[in-house]
Amino acid sequence: AGTCDTLTITGVTGAADGDEVFLGIPTALSASDTYQTFQGWVSSADTISIKRCNVLNSVTALSNPAAATVRATVIHH
C-alpha cells in the first residue's frame, strides 16, 4: 500500500533526458486496481521507465496483474 512498481524498457533508440513520453495502457491493466496511477519518463539514454503507483490509498496494496503490453511513444526534441 502506498508504494510503486517500476518497469524499464530498453532499446528506445534516440530517447534522451527530457523527451516527452506518452503511455498506452491497456484496459485490462488500468482496470486491475482502482487506486493506481501510471507515469513514464526517459530514465537514461535509449531507456524509458514506467512507474505504476498506489498514491491514493495507503491501506490497499496493488495487485499483481496479468501480463500486459504497455505502449510507449517518445517525442524527441
Residue pairs with C-beta under 8 A, 6 or more apart in sequence:
1 54
1 57
1 58
1 59
1 60
1 61
2 54
2 55
2 57
2 58
3 53
3 54
3 61
3 62
4 51
4 52
4 53
4 54
4 55
5 51
5 52
5 53
5 62
6 49
6 50
6 51
6 52
7 49
7 50
7 52
7 70
8 43
8 47
8 48
8 49
8 50
9 47
9 48
9 49
9 50
9 72
10 46
10 47
11 46
11 47
12 42
12 46
12 47
12 48
12 72
12 74
13 46
14 46
14 74
14 76
15 21
15 42
15 45
15 46
15 47
15 48
15 74
15 76
16 42
16 45
16 76
17 42
17 44
17 45
18 42
18 77
19 42
19 74
19 75
19 76
19 77
20 74
20 75
20 77
21 40
21 41
21 42
21 48
21 72
21 73
21 74
22 40
22 72
22 73
22 74
22 75
23 38
23 39
23 40
23 50
23 70
23 71
23 72
24 70
24 71
24 72
24 73
25 38
25 68
25 70
26 68
26 69
26 70
28 65
28 66
28 68
29 65
29 68
29 70
30 36
30 38
32 63
32 65
32 66
33 54
33 60
33 62
33 63
33 65
34 57
35 54
35 55
35 56
35 57
35 60
35 62
36 52
36 53
36 54
36 62
37 52
37 53
37 54
37 55
37 56
38 50
38 51
38 52
38 53
39 50
39 51
39 53
40 48
40 49
40 50
40 51
40 72
41 48
41 49
42 48
42 74
43 49
48 72
48 74
50 70
50 72
52 62
54 60
54 61
54 62
